[in-house]
Amino acid sequence: MAGKQGERARRRLSTGERREQLLSVGARLFSESPYDEVWIEQVAEIAGVSRGLLYHYFPTKRDFFAAVVERESGRMLAMTAAVPGVPVREQLAAGLDTYLEYVSAHAHGYRAFHRADAAGDQSVRKVYQRALAAQERQILAALAADPEFGAQAEERPDLRLAVRGWLAFTTAVCLEWLRGSDLSREQVRDLCARALLGVLRP
């Protein structure tokens, strides 16, 4: 009887809902343990599905982890997208507030995303690096379209490297904040904002 009830419960989830459930479980496990210490059997057991069903969605563990990383990357890009026509300086605090809200609400996924760089699998690291490159391009595009910083985007050959460094700084700050820093979200926001404006200062 219990088995039949479990089967009915599984059928109630659509394909998209089941995939999202599996990715959520994966984000938690990968955020808590290194890549090599997470087993597909764990994911299936926690999600209440068979290992075969999980492999139906994700043929290999590498595919599964890559999907977790891409999911978190897409979320971050969507939530931190620049607002066209609004100066970068004006939307910086609001954008960082949104970002930090995401980091706090999806701490497991955020940690899992940034664990990807330490994964031994080169194809997984490439997924992570592509995601960071997308964040970098998004910031550079917003700066290029900004009346105050647009000229710098064309004249400073070091700007791309500076933005990349700021992303690394912000990531380190956020990961430390999630470990239990005494700083409030507002203090973290202001710290990251000052760092970016300092990078942009000629």
Buried (B, 14 or more C-beta within 10 A) or exposed (E): EEEEEEEEEBEEBEEEEBBEBBBBBBBBBBBEBEBEEBEBEBBBBBBEBEEEBBBEBBEEBBBBBBBBBBBBBEBBBEBBEBEEEEBBBEBBBEBBBBBBEBBBEBBBBBBBBBBBBEBEBEEBBEBBEEBBEEBBEBBBEBBBBBEEBBEBBEEBEEBBEBBBEBBEBBBEBBBEBBEEEEEEBEEBBBBBBEBBBEBBEE
